Amino acid sequence: MNLFPIETGNFKLDGGAMFGVVPKTIWQRTNPADHNNLIDVAARSLLIEDGNKLILIDTGLGTKQSDKFFGYYHRWGNFTLDNSLAQLGFHKDDITDVFMTHLHFDHCGGCVQWNKDRTGYETAYKNAVYWTNKNHWQWATKPNAREKASFLKENLLPMEESGQLKFISSGQIQNDSIIASPEFRFDIRFVNGHTEKQMLPQIRYKGKTLVFMADLIPTVGHIPLPYIMGYDTRPLLTLVEKEFFLNDAVENDYYLFFEHDAHNQICTLKQTEKGIRLNQIFTFNELFN
């Protein structure tokens, strides 16, 4: 059993949108903005190697969108998903399962690519099962006006048309679906504040519990309870879900794996007089090698 962080590419987002009602004078201490008020953001995936299974959690923005589209997100750095896989000796065709925390374009854009002659789209992982859940799929394919720009039909419809799409219906991935290892546990936390039925993988690995944070807590700077993104559809529900998670994480010594923090991969939490705050920061290699 092996886990690997996969850097798919960095981009930038508006700092105000990322921190909602929190003033810039406060959030810029942890997430400094450039002259356009943009902050550094990662699209970090997680790869799980378990026997004959090779499971990829989220796929980043992908490469198929137009230059105009990507121009809104100011991509930076040299990371690509293909290169990150290649450095580990893997190829897209080796992936057996793609697990999508949710279907916003920065989490699933890499699931679909142009075909060879660029006349249409095809799934990027031709040998993989694509996993989401039915409630979120319906939410994404019939989007509300607020999220419509994040649920792109070119990301979603090719998955369904390929026949590779499957739905998860419980809070734990069962042995007959993705994971079949007595030494490894892969649970799912469902949260609904950011979007309907977002799924956060909770993985027991080498005696530690690693939680893939997706968009519940996108960066270290979002740990304090009121620091909630302006993108969330139900911010007061996020507040409840986040408070429950933070207390659970401290009580059970969880390690938070950040998908969107460009400068920090993993952290732990501690209880303080001001509430739950950052404890320690780790790189993946520091923690598990």
C-alpha positions as CSV (number, residue, x, y, z in Angstrom):
1,M,0.0,0.0,0.0
2,N,1.4,3.4,-1.0
3,L,0.1,7.0,-1.1
4,F,1.6,9.8,-3.2
5,P,0.7,13.5,-3.5
6,I,0.2,14.5,-7.1
7,E,0.7,18.1,-8.1
8,T,-1.5,18.8,-11.1
9,G,-0.7,22.5,-11.6
10,N,-1.0,25.8,-9.7
11,F,-3.3,28.7,-10.4
12,K,-4.6,31.9,-8.7
13,L,-8.0,32.9,-7.3
14,D,-9.4,36.2,-5.9
15,G,-8.4,36.4,-2.3
16,G,-11.7,38.1,-1.3
17,A,-13.7,35.3,-2.9
18,M,-11.5,32.7,-1.1
19,F,-12.1,34.2,2.3
20,G,-15.6,35.5,2.1
21,V,-16.4,38.0,4.9
22,V,-12.9,38.0,6.4
23,P,-11.1,41.3,5.8
24,K,-8.1,41.3,3.6
25,T,-6.0,42.9,6.3
26,I,-6.5,39.6,8.2
27,W,-6.3,36.9,5.6
28,Q,-3.3,38.3,3.7
29,R,-1.2,37.4,6.8
30,T,-1.4,33.7,5.8
31,N,-2.3,34.0,2.1
32,P,-0.6,37.1,0.7
33,A,-2.2,38.6,-2.5
34,D,-0.5,40.0,-5.6
35,H,-1.3,43.4,-7.1
36,N,-4.5,42.0,-8.6
37,N,-5.7,40.7,-5.2
38,L,-5.0,37.1,-6.4
39,I,-3.6,34.4,-4.0
40,D,-1.7,31.3,-4.8
41,V,-3.8,28.1,-5.1
42,A,-2.8,24.5,-5.8
43,A,-4.7,21.7,-7.4
44,R,-3.1,18.8,-5.5
45,S,-4.4,15.3,-6.0
46,L,-3.7,12.1,-4.1
47,L,-2.7,8.7,-5.6
48,I,-3.4,5.5,-3.8
49,E,-1.6,2.3,-4.9
50,D,-3.2,-0.8,-3.5
51,G,-2.3,-4.1,-5.1
52,N,-3.9,-4.0,-8.6
53,K,-5.7,-0.8,-7.8
54,L,-4.4,2.7,-8.6
55,I,-6.8,5.3,-7.4
56,L,-6.6,9.0,-8.2
57,I,-8.5,11.5,-6.0
58,D,-9.4,14.5,-8.1
59,T,-7.7,15.6,-11.3
60,G,-7.2,19.3,-11.3
61,L,-8.2,21.8,-14.0
62,G,-7.0,19.7,-17.0
63,T,-5.7,21.1,-20.2
64,K,-8.7,21.2,-22.6
65,Q,-10.1,24.6,-21.9
66,S,-9.4,27.7,-24.0
67,D,-6.6,30.1,-23.4
68,K,-9.3,32.7,-22.6
69,F,-10.7,30.4,-19.9
70,F,-7.3,29.7,-18.3
71,G,-6.5,33.4,-18.5
72,Y,-9.0,34.0,-15.7
73,Y,-7.0,31.7,-13.4
74,H,-3.4,32.7,-14.1
75,R,-1.7,29.3,-14.0
76,W,1.8,29.3,-12.7
77,G,4.6,26.9,-12.1
78,N,5.7,23.8,-14.0
79,F,3.5,21.0,-12.4
80,T,1.3,18.8,-14.6
81,L,-0.6,15.7,-13.7
82,D,1.0,13.7,-16.5
83,N,4.5,14.6,-15.3
84,S,3.7,14.0,-11.7
85,L,2.5,10.5,-12.6
86,A,5.5,9.8,-14.8
87,Q,7.9,10.8,-12.0
88,L,6.4,7.9,-10.0
89,G,6.6,5.5,-13.0
90,F,2.9,5.6,-13.8
91,H,0.7,6.6,-16.8
92,K,-2.9,7.7,-17.1
93,D,-3.7,4.3,-18.6
94,D,-2.6,2.7,-15.3
95,I,-5.3,4.4,-13.2
96,T,-8.1,2.0,-12.3
97,D,-10.3,4.4,-10.4
98,V,-10.9,8.2,-10.3
99,F,-12.6,9.5,-7.2
100,M,-14.1,12.9,-7.5
101,T,-14.7,14.9,-4.3
102,H,-17.1,17.1,-6.3
103,L,-17.5,18.2,-9.9
104,H,-16.4,21.8,-9.9
105,F,-14.0,22.3,-12.8
106,D,-10.9,22.7,-10.7
107,H,-11.5,19.3,-9.2
108,C,-12.6,17.2,-12.2
109,G,-11.4,19.2,-15.3
110,G,-8.6,16.6,-15.8
111,C,-11.1,13.8,-16.1
112,V,-11.8,14.6,-19.7
113,Q,-9.6,15.6,-22.6
114,W,-9.7,16.3,-26.3
115,N,-9.7,13.3,-28.6
116,K,-6.7,13.0,-31.0
117,D,-8.1,15.1,-33.8
118,R,-9.8,17.6,-31.4
119,T,-13.2,17.0,-32.8
120,G,-14.7,16.1,-29.5
121,Y,-13.9,14.9,-25.9
122,E,-13.0,11.6,-24.4
123,T,-12.3,10.4,-20.9
124,A,-8.6,10.9,-19.9
125,Y,-8.4,7.7,-18.0
126,K,-9.7,5.1,-20.4
127,N,-9.3,2.1,-18.0
128,A,-10.7,3.8,-14.9
129,V,-14.0,3.8,-13.2
130,Y,-15.2,7.3,-12.4
131,W,-16.8,7.7,-8.9
132,T,-19.2,10.3,-7.7
133,N,-22.5,10.1,-5.9
134,K,-26.0,10.4,-7.4
135,N,-27.2,13.4,-5.5
136,H,-24.1,15.4,-6.4
137,W,-24.3,14.3,-10.1
138,Q,-27.9,15.5,-10.3
139,W,-26.9,18.8,-8.6
140,A,-24.0,19.3,-11.1
141,T,-25.9,18.3,-14.3
142,K,-28.8,20.5,-13.4
143,P,-26.9,23.4,-11.9
144,N,-28.2,26.4,-10.0
145,A,-27.3,29.8,-11.4
146,R,-24.7,30.4,-8.7
147,E,-22.6,27.3,-9.6
148,K,-23.4,27.0,-13.3
149,A,-20.0,28.4,-14.3
150,S,-18.2,25.8,-12.2
151,F,-20.1,22.7,-13.5
152,L,-19.0,22.5,-17.2
153,K,-20.9,20.1,-19.4
154,E,-17.7,19.2,-21.3
155,N,-16.3,17.9,-18.0
156,L,-19.4,15.9,-17.1
157,L,-21.2,14.5,-20.1
158,P,-18.2,12.5,-21.6
159,M,-18.0,10.6,-18.3
160,E,-21.6,9.5,-18.5
161,E,-21.4,8.8,-22.2
162,S,-18.3,6.6,-21.8
163,G,-20.1,4.2,-19.5
164,Q,-17.3,4.6,-16.9
165,L,-19.3,6.5,-14.4
166,K,-20.5,4.9,-11.1
167,F,-22.2,6.2,-8.0
168,I,-21.2,5.7,-4.4
169,S,-24.2,5.3,-2.1
170,S,-22.7,4.8,1.3
171,G,-20.2,6.5,3.7
172,Q,-17.6,3.8,3.2
173,I,-16.1,2.5,0.0
174,Q,-16.9,-1.2,0.2
175,N,-14.6,-4.0,-0.7
176,D,-16.4,-4.8,-4.0
177,S,-16.0,-1.3,-5.3
178,I,-12.6,0.4,-5.0
179,I,-10.5,-0.8,-2.0
180,A,-10.0,-4.4,-1.1
181,S,-7.4,-4.4,1.6
182,P,-7.7,-5.4,5.3
183,E,-4.8,-3.1,6.2
184,F,-6.3,0.0,4.6
185,R,-9.5,1.9,5.4
186,F,-11.1,4.5,3.0
187,D,-14.1,6.3,4.5
188,I,-16.1,9.2,3.1
189,R,-17.3,12.3,4.9
190,F,-20.2,13.9,3.2
191,V,-20.5,17.7,3.5
192,N,-23.0,20.0,1.9
193,G,-22.1,23.6,2.7
194,H,-19.8,24.2,-0.3
195,T,-21.9,22.2,-2.7
196,E,-24.3,19.4,-2.5
197,K,-22.8,16.1,-1.2
198,Q,-19.1,17.0,-1.5
199,M,-17.1,13.9,-0.5
200,L,-14.0,14.0,1.7
201,P,-11.9,10.8,1.7
202,Q,-10.7,9.8,5.1
203,I,-7.9,7.4,4.8
204,R,-6.2,5.2,7.5
205,Y,-2.6,4.8,6.4
206,K,0.5,3.7,8.4
207,G,-1.2,4.3,11.7
208,K,-2.4,7.8,10.8
209,T,-5.7,9.2,9.7
210,L,-5.3,11.4,6.7
211,V,-8.3,13.6,5.6
212,F,-8.4,15.0,2.0
213,M,-9.8,18.4,2.7
214,A,-11.0,19.4,-0.8
215,D,-13.0,22.6,-0.3
216,L,-14.1,22.3,3.3
217,I,-10.8,23.8,4.5
218,P,-8.9,24.7,1.3
219,T,-5.7,26.1,2.9
220,V,-4.0,26.5,6.3
221,G,-5.3,30.1,6.3
222,H,-8.9,28.8,6.4
223,I,-8.5,26.8,9.7
224,P,-10.2,29.4,12.0
225,L,-13.9,28.7,12.1
226,P,-15.4,31.8,10.4
227,Y,-12.9,31.7,7.5
228,I,-15.3,30.3,4.9
229,M,-15.1,30.8,1.1
230,G,-17.4,33.2,-0.7
231,Y,-17.9,30.3,-3.2
232,D,-19.8,28.2,-0.7
233,T,-23.5,27.9,-1.5
234,R,-24.6,27.4,2.1
235,P,-22.0,29.2,4.3
236,L,-23.9,28.8,7.5
237,L,-24.0,25.0,6.9
238,T,-20.3,25.0,6.2
239,L,-19.9,26.7,9.6
240,V,-21.6,23.8,11.3
241,E,-19.9,21.1,9.3
242,K,-16.5,22.8,9.8
243,E,-16.9,23.1,13.5
244,F,-17.8,19.4,13.8
245,F,-14.8,18.4,11.7
246,L,-12.3,20.6,13.6
247,N,-13.4,19.2,17.0
248,D,-13.2,15.7,15.6
249,A,-9.8,16.3,14.0
250,V,-8.3,17.5,17.3
251,E,-9.9,14.7,19.3
252,N,-8.7,12.0,17.0
253,D,-5.4,13.5,15.8
254,Y,-6.3,13.7,12.1
255,Y,-3.8,14.9,9.5
256,L,-5.3,17.4,7.1
257,F,-4.2,16.9,3.4
258,F,-4.7,20.2,1.5
259,E,-5.8,20.2,-2.1
260,H,-5.6,23.9,-2.6
261,D,-2.8,25.1,-0.4
262,A,0.1,25.8,-2.8
263,H,2.7,26.1,0.0
264,N,1.6,23.5,2.7
265,Q,0.7,19.9,2.1
266,I,-0.4,18.5,5.5
267,C,-1.1,19.9,8.9
268,T,-2.3,18.9,12.4
269,L,-4.5,21.0,14.7
270,K,-4.6,22.0,18.3
271,Q,-7.1,23.6,20.8
272,T,-6.1,27.1,21.9
273,E,-7.8,29.9,23.9
274,K,-8.9,31.4,20.6
275,G,-10.3,28.2,19.3
276,I,-8.8,25.4,17.1
277,R,-5.7,26.6,15.3
278,L,-2.8,25.2,13.3
279,N,-0.4,22.9,15.2
280,Q,2.3,21.5,12.9
281,I,2.9,21.6,9.1
282,F,4.4,18.6,7.3
283,T,5.4,17.7,3.8
284,F,4.1,14.3,2.8
285,N,7.6,12.8,2.7
286,E,8.3,14.1,6.2
287,L,5.2,12.4,7.6
288,F,5.3,9.1,5.8
289,N,8.9,8.3,4.7
